[in-house]
């Protein structure tokens, strides 16, 4: 039996499909998974005034701010990808995005330090975060990927042997059977993929900034990344968009990921 439900959350339509459970058990698991997705959004929304990010943006630099364990998980991953990519991926680019009109001005009394970067995010073992300099954090895409991963974990814990969670450009399939995936980006549909126990994220250059140079990503580019988790796949799309196919190969290999990239001259091609 296959049970599927969809809801608007995370700024997109999130779809969940469960196979191999009775209808009542599947619906219970999906309900819990949607509650977790909503909780992730509440913690890491750039817009919500009570989110962890908003509280960090309002706190003076050097203040230790308690955050949800989910937020800490995502910041750990963000720092890991930032370190592996030498700052090509950097979650502290929000000031550049605000300046370009891509994100709204947050409620903050502090002007971000133009020299601030991911190294200024200090994580403590007691789920507290300290920003060494004034900065604004954007976790939009990577938090969406994390929400998909958390939903999959809940469905697996409920005993579902096969299924899929799709949050727009972030999708993860679980179970032994490979599934054909058609993921749409601004450049059209990605080449057909077959996924089994893996995640894929698709993204285009609109709204993306190179973490180290803070230059806008090249217009008209799109990428798709397959990785073990949706959180990693989403973060790595930003690396490929900013660094290109050759410049991202080592980072993709570091995380066991593969990518394909699109541009007008070459069409779709394997990046790594």
Secondary structure, DSSP 8 states (H G I E B T S, - for coil): -EEEEEEEETTEEEEEEEESS-HHHHHHHHHHHHHHHHHHHHHH-SS-TTSHHHHHHHS-TT-EEE--HHHHHHHHHHHHHHHHTTTSS-TTTHHHHHHTTSS---S-SS---TT--GGGEEE-TTSEEEESS------HHHHHHHHHHHHHHHHHHTT-SEEEEEETTEEEEESSS-EEE--EETTEE---EEESSEEEEEEESTT-B-TTT--B--TT-EEEEEESSHHHHHHHHHHHHHHHHHHHHHHHHHTT-EEEEEETTTEEEE--
